[in-house]
Amino acid sequence: MSGYTLVNPLVSELKKMMEEERFREALACVEKELTEQKALADADECIKLTPDVTGGYLLKGQILSSLKQFGDALNVVKLGMARCKEVAELEELLSSIQGKMEFRDAKTSLERGDARKSIHILTKLVRQSGELPVDLFKVKLQRSRAFVSERKWQEALEDARECVRLCPRDTRAWMVRERVVMMFLVLVLVLVLVLVLVLVLLMLLMMDVALSTAYDGMGRMQEARAAYYKSLDFGKKDEGDMFLKEFDKMDRLHQRVVFQGNALFYDHQFHDAEVCYTDAIKLNLSASF
């Protein structure tokens, strides 16, 4: 029994339980440990007495596998397969241990942040579920968590629903499912908010164009009036009157185009409003004040 790492972790766990006054749990832990040690001793005795019979190897391999000592369990099963003639049960146990080892690797990969590797391993286990004795509920539950880490909401939701179907009373599946749905709703809400923000920015940009056009027209009107009064100062009243008449015509046209553009803008006809504002800008540029 000295080759198995069962005692030291148990001692530290028992000390913690005793300090927290969890006496029932401590007692159950001791009883479980004694049962496992006795079972391992019985398995070793069976192997020693009948080294060519699969019973001892099966028992020892199953115990070590339940203790998550997969490497030791694998070595025991392989030793039994090399010594015994009837190895069908040992082969089945070997497949089960290998599946558990892959599941552990997938779980470890997810804990280390490598969700893609975890998904790859778990998908492989799902495909082999017809051949390997794997717990499909645990595999799909773990894969759903990995999909959540990769933000693959549809795949995560499908696995969570399958877990609920397999074990409807297990709260873990319901929790993962609710988490996926909540994350998906949050993502949709964020996208909607971004879209609204973009629309508001576009409206503000259009408003800025409209105001710029209006202010540009007002500035040119002031320049025209200044030019007219200057012409009067030099005694060119006829030329000034003609200039003012031309200015009034262009002023009315400019105002009509700008007002039309404003009306279209407030009616959310942004494309037509942009055309009107562009025409107003061309009028300003073509005016030779």
Long-range contacts (C-beta under 8 A, 24 or more apart in sequence): 1-37, 1-40, 1-41, 1-44, 3-72, 4-40, 4-64, 4-69, 4-72, 5-69, 6-33, 6-36, 6-37, 6-67, 36-63, 36-67, 39-63, 40-64, 51-83, 52-83, 52-84, 52-85, 53-84, 54-80, 54-84, 54-86, 54-87, 54-89, 54-90, 56-80, 57-83, 57-84, 57-90, 58-89, 58-90, 58-93, 61-90, 61-93, 61-97, 62-93, 65-93, 65-96, 65-97, 65-100, 68-100, 68-104, 70-97, 70-100, 70-101, 70-104, 73-97, 74-98, 74-101, 92-133, 95-131, 95-132, 95-133, 96-132, 96-133, 96-134, 98-132, 99-125, 99-128, 99-132, 99-133, 99-134, 103-134, 103-138, 103-139, 103-142, 106-142, 106-143, 106-146, 107-142, 110-142, 110-145, 110-146, 110-149, 113-149, 115-146, 115-147, 115-149, 115-150, 116-150, 118-142, 118-143, 118-146, 119-143, 119-146, 119-147, 119-150, 122-146, 136-166, 137-163, 137-166, 137-167, 137-170, 137-173, 140-166, 141-172, 141-173, 141-176, 144-176, 144-180, 145-176, 148-176, 148-179, 148-180, 148-183, 151-183, 151-187, 153-180, 153-183, 153-184, 153-187, 156-180, 157-181, 157-184, 202-270, 206-265, 206-270, 206-273, 206-274, 207-265, 209-274, 209-277, 210-258, 210-261, 210-262, 210-265, 210-273, 210-277, 213-258, 213-261, 213-277, 213-280, 213-281, 213-284, 214-258, 216-281, 216-284, 217-254, 217-255, 217-258, 217-280, 217-283, 217-284, 220-284, 220-287, 220-289, 221-247, 221-251, 223-289, 224-251, 224-287, 224-289, 227-289, 247-289, 250-283, 250-287, 253-283, 254-280, 254-283, 254-284, 257-283
